[in-house]
């Protein structure tokens, strides 16, 4: 049974997001177009936090970073460092399984123009906080500033004391650490703001810490 403290598949707390999803369901009846559940084992040592579902990725498939460009670098890197059984994520029935790693989002619903409002991020933060508490990961990897700030809010920490920067590390609580990365979006990878070498460097350090 789904724990609605950590994820509610019927959540409609944000009127703008709920209305947007209703519109997407009308235009794309085959899409998931609903809150997207976290993916991966519930006792993972590594929790990866993204921004929100992509229109033609997780919003369509119902699985984080699946079926869109943002997932290409992520899942290939997870496979390269032993966190998954295969390098590609195209559909929920593709056989992909994560090992010691869980993927979630700061905002569980597709936002218009990929931009959730500050109020929407805060409304969804309770789910993230409950998930972190339930999973109790040793390391959290935040993909982008919004995810970084959402993780800090979930821990009750001041944003100003923990500035976002690619490759930065932050001590949270109970020996837990937060790693920062630029988001693996199409824009960041195509402009080479985030390169495979940069991303792999983070995962190499994460894997070493978890060994």
Secondary structure, 3 states (H helix, E strand, C coil): CCCCCCCCCCCCCCHHHHHHHHHHHHHCCCCCCCCCCCEECCCCCEEEEECCCCCCCHHHHCCCCCCCCHHHHHHHHHHHCCCECCCCCCCCCCCCCECCEEEEECCCCCCHHHCCCHHHHHHHHHHHHHHHHHHCCCEEEEECHHHHHHHHHHCCCCHHHCCCCCCCEEECCCCCEEEEECCCCHHHHHCCCCCHHHHHHHHHHHHHHHC
